[in-house]
Amino acid sequence: MRPYFEKMTDFGHPLSEGQIKSSEKNVQSVKEVEALVKAEVEKVKKAGFPEEKINARGEMTVWQRLRYLVDPGTWCPLHTIYNPMNNTEGTTNVFDGLAKISGKWAVVIGFDNKVMAGAWLPGQSENILRATDLAKRLNIPLVWLVHCSGVKLTEQEKFYAGRRGGGTTFFRHAELNILGIPILAGIYGTNPAGGGYQGISPTVIFAHKNCNIAVGGGGILSGMSPKGHFDVEGAEMLIKAARQFKEKPPGSVEIHYDATGFFRYVYEEEAGVLDGLKEFMKDMPAYHPKFFRVAEPKAPNFPADDLYRLIPFNQKQMYNFDEVLSRLVDGSEHMEFRPDKGPEIYTGLVKIDGYLVGCIGNRQGYLGEDYPEYAPYAGIGGKLYRQGLIKMNEFVTLCGRDRVPIIWFQDTSGIDVGNIAEKAELLGLGQSLIYSIQQTDIPMMLVVLRKGTAAAHYVMGGPTANRHNAFTLGIPTTEIYVMHGETAAAASFSRRLVKEKDAGKPLEPVIESMNKMVQEYYDYSRPVYCAKYGLVDEVSAMPDIRKYMVAFAGSAYQNPQSICPQHQMMLPRIIRG
């Protein structure tokens, strides 16, 4: 079967001089959004104390630790500007992403010790849950850089309790260990109470000599009052106790290395902790890449910068999806599945860094008067019709059978609607696609190229409708909403317009409300908004899309839970006929 994959069908074409000259406005628009995203990222990175002040304490910042730990060029950040509760600190206080450490892929997550010494903040527990979900879905190690001063007590009600609160780390770490997924934790600084959750529950703990973890910190121990209130006498006692526990907080290395043995290793230098993590990562469960690669890795035949011109910023402008894909996959080669069916959908096999990956994406443009075959109207690309939904069901099912991970590319305006579409069973076929995705048990990644709209956003690999979405990547042209703002305004105010017209009242106030709604839909669907509120897991610059695809493919094939031998795969045989 390897010869099937070593050379696939070439596709894609170089940009013409006309395309290059006519698309400068598009390039400018896209790069303006990239600049906005970059500014938000820098704002988050600069939150809290400056690097110099942290270094003066003898500590590295979380960013310095990450740079030292991960293999150069492999860091793919996720959730960098995620802040769904609008914290005044501007961050959830943890940073995570995919990266290689000692040549092995891992999910890496660390507390920002520049902000309140890494305290729990609103939104952090959801961020952590997303990172631990990623380790579970990709079956790769989870690596912590723990430096957490505990809970921001003035806002504890926003993240302490509940099904998705701060304590979920306990059950998720237990779950990962049961599944055989190692959790490595480097421990720095003072980690009382909630800070100790990540400190005590991993598989192996690497400690800096000055760190501690404890059920309760010095502040808790010194704050107990038998009177049930505080007075001057109690305040004096509190001062005395606080001084004592500041000098020697509970749960030090002397306790958890010498006595309990919770700390497996202790290091004199901060970098030593990171060296310990690197050393352990060398021996993490992983197949050699040659076990699953179907060909040697190759760059695409066309430059990634072409994407600035190929993907229109104007949501109503058409483009060629195949040309976009040819800038992202190895050698600009593919094996298309059922090209004669469902012209609104691309399905096919490609190679990413030498690994076999299934790709599904929306094609754009006019589909002809005879399609969809069940309707008297012409089809338009981006919308889902009967044939396309059936084709995706088939392809996803076969990818699950052959154990091939999938990357989805969304630019969809929704599923065809109306009684004709209902008679064509589109409602059931959409749900069938969700079922097909869910039963595969293979990792999936989603790239929202432009529109992620209505139920089509769910059924095309969206994180809402399945448990196999590893992460969702946004780009500068991404928009996510239940429907286009103009459509939503028409649906919301059409009856009101009729009522006002029949009553002889002026229509301008209603029109003003409609335009306000259109603007809000636009504002609340932009890439920065989507990343801040978790509709996407990160917003990537155009040239970095492939970098995330490489990280996804490498992670998915590093230690898969099940294998289909290449010579027993059905998809390439079905494609070739």
C-alpha positions in Angstrom: 0.0 0.0 0.0 2.9 2.4 0.5 3.2 3.1 -3.2 -0.4 4.4 -3.1 0.8 7.2 -0.9 4.4 8.0 -1.9 3.1 9.7 -5.0 -0.4 11.0 -5.1 -2.1 13.3 -7.7 -0.6 16.8 -8.0 -3.0 19.7 -7.6 -2.8 23.5 -7.3 -1.3 26.1 -9.5 1.1 29.1 -9.0 -0.6 32.4 -8.6 -0.9 34.4 -11.8 0.4 38.0 -12.1 -3.2 39.2 -12.2 -4.1 37.4 -8.9 -1.0 38.9 -7.2 -1.8 42.5 -8.4 -5.5 42.4 -7.7 -5.3 41.1 -4.1 -3.2 43.7 -2.4 -6.3 45.0 -0.5 -7.0 41.5 0.7 -3.5 41.0 2.0 -3.7 44.3 3.8 -7.0 43.4 5.5 -5.8 40.0 6.6 -2.5 41.4 8.0 -4.4 44.1 9.9 -6.3 41.4 11.8 -3.0 39.5 12.4 -1.6 42.6 13.9 -4.6 43.0 16.2 -4.2 39.4 17.4 -0.5 39.8 17.9 -1.1 42.9 20.0 -3.6 41.0 22.2 -1.0 38.2 22.6 1.7 40.7 23.6 -0.6 42.3 26.1 -1.3 39.0 27.8 2.4 38.1 27.8 3.3 41.4 29.5 0.7 41.1 32.2 1.9 41.3 35.8 5.5 42.0 36.9 8.2 42.6 34.3 10.6 39.8 33.5 13.5 41.7 35.2 11.7 41.8 38.5 10.9 38.0 38.4 14.5 37.3 37.5 15.8 39.5 40.3 14.0 37.1 42.7 16.1 34.2 41.3 13.1 32.9 39.2 12.5 32.3 35.5 9.2 33.5 34.1 6.8 31.0 32.6 7.8 32.1 29.1 11.5 31.6 29.9 10.8 28.2 31.3 8.8 27.3 28.1 11.5 28.5 25.8 14.1 26.4 27.7 11.9 23.3 27.8 10.4 22.9 24.4 12.3 21.9 21.2 13.0 25.0 19.1 10.4 25.8 16.4 7.8 23.3 17.7 5.7 25.5 20.1 2.1 25.8 18.9 0.3 27.9 21.5 -3.3 27.5 22.4 -5.7 29.7 24.4 -3.2 32.5 24.7 -5.8 35.3 24.8 -8.6 33.1 26.2 -10.3 35.2 28.9 -14.1 34.4 28.9 -14.8 36.1 32.3 -13.0 39.3 31.3 -10.6 39.2 34.2 -9.1 42.5 35.1 -5.7 40.8 35.0 -6.4 40.2 31.3 -5.5 36.5 31.5 -6.6 33.1 32.9 -3.1 32.8 34.3 -2.2 29.6 32.5 -0.6 29.1 29.1 -0.7 25.9 27.1 0.0 24.4 23.7 1.4 21.6 21.7 5.2 21.2 21.6 8.0 18.7 21.3 10.2 18.0 24.3 13.2 15.8 23.6 11.7 14.9 20.2 8.3 13.8 21.6 5.0 15.7 21.3 3.3 16.7 24.5 0.6 19.1 25.8 2.5 21.7 27.9 0.8 24.0 30.4 2.3 26.4 32.8 1.1 29.0 35.4 2.1 32.7 34.8 4.2 33.5 37.9 4.3 37.1 36.9 0.6 37.6 37.8 -0.3 37.0 41.5 2.3 34.3 41.6 0.2 32.1 39.3 -3.0 32.3 41.3 -6.3 30.7 40.2 -8.4 33.2 38.3 -11.8 33.0 36.7 -11.8 31.0 33.4 -8.6 29.2 34.4 -10.4 25.9 35.3 -12.0 25.8 31.8 -8.6 26.5 30.2 -7.1 23.7 32.1 -9.9 21.4 31.2 -9.3 22.1 27.5 -5.6 21.4 27.8 -6.2 18.1 29.7 -8.9 17.1 27.2 -6.3 17.6 24.4 -3.8 15.2 26.1 -6.6 12.7 26.5 -7.8 13.0 22.9 -4.3 12.8 21.4 -3.0 10.2 23.9 0.2 12.1 24.6 1.9 13.2 27.8 0.7 16.2 29.8 3.6 18.4 31.1 3.0 20.9 33.9 5.0 23.9 35.0 3.4 24.4 38.3 3.8 27.7 40.2 0.4 28.6 41.7 -0.1 30.6 44.9 -3.6 29.3 45.3 -7.0 30.9 44.8 -7.7 34.5 44.1 -9.9 34.6 47.2 -11.9 37.7 46.3 -13.4 35.9 43.3 -13.5 32.2 44.5 -17.2 31.8 43.7 -16.4 32.1 40.0 -14.2 29.0 39.7 -13.9 27.0 42.9 -16.9 24.7 42.7 -19.1 23.1 40.1 -18.7 20.4 37.5 -16.1 22.3 35.5 -14.5 24.1 38.5 -10.9 24.1 39.7 -11.1 20.6 41.2 -11.6 18.9 37.9 -7.9 18.5 37.7 -8.2 15.7 40.3 -10.5 13.5 38.3 -8.8 14.3 34.9 -5.4 13.5 36.2 -6.7 10.2 37.6 -8.4 9.5 34.3 -5.2 10.1 32.3 -3.2 7.9 34.6 -5.8 5.1 34.3 -5.5 5.5 30.5 -1.8 5.2 30.7 -1.1 8.8 29.7 1.8 10.2 31.8 1.6 13.5 33.6 4.9 15.2 34.4 5.0 18.2 36.7 7.8 20.6 37.4 7.1 22.4 40.7 8.3 25.9 41.5 7.5 28.4 44.3 4.8 28.2 46.9 1.7 26.1 45.9 -0.8 26.0 48.8 -4.4 24.6 48.6 -5.6 24.9 45.0 -2.0 25.3 43.9 -1.3 21.9 45.3 -3.9 20.2 43.1 -1.7 20.2 40.1 1.3 19.6 42.4 0.2 16.3 44.0 -1.9 14.6 41.3 0.6 14.1 38.4 2.4 10.8 37.7 6.0 12.1 38.4 6.9 15.3 40.3 10.1 17.2 39.7 10.7 19.9 42.4 12.9 22.9 42.7 14.6 23.1 46.1 12.6 26.2 47.2 9.2 24.9 46.2 6.4 23.6 48.4 2.9 22.1 48.1 0.4 21.8 50.9 -3.3 21.3 51.6 -3.3 24.7 53.2 -0.8 27.6 53.0 0.6 29.7 55.8 -2.2 32.3 55.3 -4.9 29.6 56.0 -3.1 28.2 59.0 -2.5 31.5 60.6 -6.0 32.7 59.8 -8.1 30.4 62.0 -9.9 32.3 64.7 -11.8 30.5 67.6 -13.9 33.6 68.2 -15.5 33.6 64.8 -14.5 37.2 64.2 -11.4 39.3 64.4 -10.4 41.9 66.9 -7.1 43.6 67.9 -6.0 40.6 70.0 -6.8 38.3 67.1 -5.0 40.6 64.7 -1.8 40.5 66.8 -1.9 36.7 66.9 -2.4 36.6 63.1 0.6 38.8 62.6 2.8 36.5 64.7 1.6 33.4 62.9 1.9 34.9 59.5 5.5 35.8 60.2 6.2 32.3 61.3 4.7 30.6 58.2 6.2 33.2 55.8 9.7 32.1 57.0 8.9 28.4 56.6 5.6 27.5 54.7 4.2 24.0 55.1 4.9 21.3 52.6 8.5 22.1 51.8 11.1 19.8 50.2 12.1 18.5 53.6 8.5 17.2 54.0 7.7 16.0 50.5 11.1 14.6 49.5 12.7 13.5 52.7 9.5 12.3 54.5 6.5 11.6 52.2 8.4 10.9 48.9 5.8 12.8 46.9 8.7 14.6 45.1 10.5 12.1 43.0 13.4 14.4 42.2 14.7 17.7 43.7 17.0 20.2 41.8 19.2 23.0 43.0 18.6 25.2 39.9 15.4 26.1 38.2 16.8 24.9 34.9 17.5 21.5 36.5 13.8 20.9 36.9 13.4 21.5 33.2 16.3 19.3 32.4 14.6 16.5 34.4 11.4 16.9 32.4 13.4 16.7 29.2 15.2 13.6 30.3 11.9 11.8 31.2 10.3 12.9 27.9 12.9 10.9 26.0 11.4 7.7 27.3 7.7 8.6 26.9 5.6 6.0 25.0 6.0 6.8 21.3 6.3 4.9 18.0 9.2 5.8 15.8 7.8 8.1 13.0 8.8 5.5 10.4 6.1 3.2 11.8 3.3 5.3 10.5 4.8 7.6 7.8 3.7 6.7 4.3 6.3 8.9 2.7 9.2 11.2 3.5 8.0 14.6 4.6 7.8 17.3 1.9 7.0 20.9 1.9 4.0 22.1 -0.3 5.0 23.0 -3.8 3.7 26.6 -3.4 4.5 29.2 -0.7 2.3 29.6 2.4 2.2 33.4 1.8 -0.1 32.7 -1.2 -2.9 32.1 1.4 -3.0 35.9 2.0 -4.3 36.2 -1.5 -6.3 33.0 -1.9 -8.6 33.3 1.1 -10.8 36.4 0.6 -11.4 38.7 3.6 -14.8 39.6 2.0 -17.1 36.7 3.1 -19.2 37.0 -0.1 -16.3 36.6 -2.5 -15.6 33.1 -3.9 -12.3 31.2 -4.0 -10.9 27.8 -4.9 -10.6 25.6 -1.8 -8.3 23.1 -3.7 -5.8 25.9 -4.2 -5.8 26.7 -0.5 -5.3 23.0 0.4 -2.4 22.7 -2.1 -0.5 25.3 0.0 -0.8 23.2 3.2 -0.1 19.6 2.4 3.0 17.6 1.5 4.1 18.0 -2.1 0.7 19.6 -3.0 -0.6 16.1 -3.6 -3.9 14.4 -2.7 -6.2 11.4 -3.4 -9.7 12.8 -3.7 -12.6 10.7 -2.5 -15.8 10.6 -4.6 -15.1 13.7 -6.8 -18.2 13.0 -8.8 -20.5 13.4 -5.8 -21.5 16.3 -3.6 -19.6 19.1 -5.4 -20.0 21.5 -2.5 -17.7 19.3 -0.4 -14.0 18.2 -0.8 -13.0 14.9 0.8 -9.6 13.3 0.3 -6.4 11.8 1.7 -3.3 14.0 2.0 0.1 13.8 3.7 1.2 16.1 6.5 4.8 15.7 7.5 4.7 12.3 5.8 1.7 11.1 7.8 -1.6 10.1 6.2 -4.5 12.5 7.1 -8.1 12.8 5.9 -9.2 16.3 4.8 -12.7 17.6 4.5 -13.6 21.2 3.3 -16.3 23.4 1.8 -16.0 24.3 -1.8 -17.3 27.6 -3.0 -19.1 29.0 -6.0 -22.0 28.3 -8.3 -22.9 24.5 -8.4 -25.2 24.6 -11.5 -28.9 24.4 -12.1 -29.0 20.6 -11.8 -27.6 20.5 -8.3 -28.9 19.7 -5.7 -30.8 17.0 -7.6 -33.8 17.1 -5.3 -34.6 20.8 -5.7 -35.7 23.3 -8.5 -33.1 25.8 -7.3 -29.4 26.0 -8.0 -26.8 25.1 -5.4 -24.2 27.5 -4.0 -20.9 26.3 -2.5 -20.5 26.7 1.3 -24.0 25.3 1.9 -24.5 21.6 2.6 -26.8 19.4 0.5 -27.9 15.8 0.5 -25.0 14.4 -1.6 -22.4 16.3 0.3 -23.7 15.1 3.7 -23.8 11.5 2.5 -20.2 11.8 1.1 -18.9 13.2 4.4 -20.7 10.4 6.3 -19.0 7.8 4.1 -15.6 9.4 4.3 -15.6 9.9 8.1 -16.7 6.3 8.6 -13.9 5.0 6.4 -11.3 7.2 8.1 -12.5 5.7 11.4 -12.2 2.2 10.0 -8.6 2.9 8.6 -7.6 4.9 11.8 -6.8 8.0 9.8 -7.0 11.3 11.7 -9.1 14.1 10.1 -8.6 17.8 9.5 -11.7 19.8 8.7 -11.7 23.1 6.9 -14.9 25.1 7.4 -16.3 27.9 5.3 -20.0 27.1 5.5 -23.2 29.2 5.5 -25.3 26.3 6.8 -27.4 23.3 5.7 -30.0 23.7 3.0 -33.4 24.6 4.5 -37.1 24.5 3.7 -39.6 21.7 3.1 -37.9 20.5 0.0 -34.7 20.1 2.0 -36.6 18.4 4.9 -38.0 15.9 2.4 -34.4 15.2 1.2 -33.7 14.2 4.8 -31.0 16.8 5.5 -32.0 17.0 9.2 -31.4 13.3 9.6 -28.2 13.4 7.5 -26.7 16.1 9.6 -27.3 14.1 12.8 -26.0 11.1 11.0 -22.8 12.9 10.4 -22.5 13.7 14.1 -23.0 10.0 14.8 -20.4 9.0 12.1 -17.9 11.4 13.6 -18.6 10.3 17.2 -18.2 6.6 16.5 -14.8 6.9 14.8 -12.8 7.4 17.9 -10.0 9.2 15.9 -8.5 12.6 16.6 -9.8 15.5 14.6 -8.7 19.1 14.1 -10.8 22.0 12.8 -9.6 25.1 10.8 -12.3 27.7 10.4 -11.2 29.3 7.1 -14.0 31.9 7.1 -17.6 31.2 8.1 -18.6 28.7 10.8 -22.4 29.1 10.7 -25.5 27.4 12.0 -25.7 23.6 12.5 -23.1 23.2 9.7 -20.5 24.5 12.2 -21.4 21.7 14.5 -21.6 18.8 12.1 -18.4 19.6 10.2 -16.1 18.7 13.1 -17.1 21.5 15.4 -16.2 21.1 19.1 -19.8 21.4 20.2 -21.0 18.3 18.5 -18.3 15.7 19.1 -15.7 14.5 21.6 -13.0 14.0 19.0 -12.2 17.6 18.2 -8.7 18.0 19.6 -8.7 21.8 18.9 -10.1 24.4 16.7 -7.9 26.9 14.9 -9.0 30.3 13.8 -7.3 32.5 11.2 -7.7 36.3 10.4 -10.7 35.6 8.1 -12.6 33.5 10.7 -16.2 34.4 11.6 -18.4 32.2 13.8 -22.2 32.9 14.3 -25.5 31.1 14.3 -26.4 32.9 11.1 -25.1 36.0 9.2 -26.0 39.2 11.0 -28.2 40.5 8.1 -30.2 37.2 8.2 -30.5 37.3 12.0 -31.8 40.9 11.9 -34.3 40.1 9.2 -35.5 37.0 11.2 -35.8 39.0 14.4 -37.4 42.2 13.1 -39.5 41.3 10.0 -42.7 40.9 11.9 -42.0 44.1 13.7 -41.6 45.9 10.4 -44.9 44.6 9.2 -46.6 45.7 12.4 -45.1 49.2 12.3 -46.0 49.6 8.6 -49.6 48.5 9.1 -49.9 50.9 12.1 -48.5 53.8 9.9 -45.6 54.3 12.2 -42.1 55.3 10.9 -39.8 52.4 10.1 -36.5 54.1 11.0 -36.3 53.1 14.7 -36.7 49.4 13.7 -34.2 49.8 10.9 -31.8 51.3 13.4 -32.2 48.3 15.7 -31.7 46.0 12.8 -28.4 47.7 11.8 -27.3 47.6 15.5 -27.9 43.9 15.5 -25.9 43.4 12.3 -23.0 45.3 13.7 -23.1 43.3 17.0 -23.1 40.0 15.1 -20.0 41.2 13.2 -18.2 42.5 16.3 -19.0 39.3 18.3 -17.8 36.9 15.6 -14.3 38.4 14.9 -11.2 36.3 15.4 -10.0 38.1 18.6 -13.5 37.7 20.1 -13.7 34.1 19.1 -10.3 33.4 20.8 -11.1 35.3 23.9 -14.4 33.5 24.5 -13.1 30.0 23.4 -15.0 29.7 20.1 -11.6 28.8 18.7 -8.6 27.6 20.6 -6.1 30.0 19.0 -5.9 32.4 16.0 -3.0 31.6 13.7 -1.2 33.8 11.2 -1.7 32.5 7.7 1.8 31.0 7.2 1.5 29.1 10.5 -1.6 27.0 9.7 0.6 24.2 8.4 2.7 24.3 11.6 -0.5 23.4 13.6 -1.4 20.7 11.1 2.1 19.2 11.5 1.8 19.3 15.3 -1.7 17.7 15.1 -0.6 14.9 12.7 2.6 14.1 14.7 0.7 14.0 18.0 -2.1 11.9 16.6 0.4 9.3 15.3 2.8 9.4 18.2 1.1 6.8 20.4 -2.3 5.9 18.9 -4.6 3.6 20.9 -5.4 1.5 17.8 -3.8 0.8 14.5 -4.9 -0.2 11.0 -2.0 -1.7 9.0 -1.4 0.3 5.9 -1.8 -2.7 3.6 -5.3 -3.4 5.1 -6.7 0.1 4.6 -9.8 0.4 2.5 -9.9 4.1 1.6 -7.1 4.2 -0.9 -8.5 1.1 -2.6 -12.0 2.6 -2.8 -10.5 5.9 -4.2 -8.5 4.0 -6.9 -11.4 1.7 -7.7 
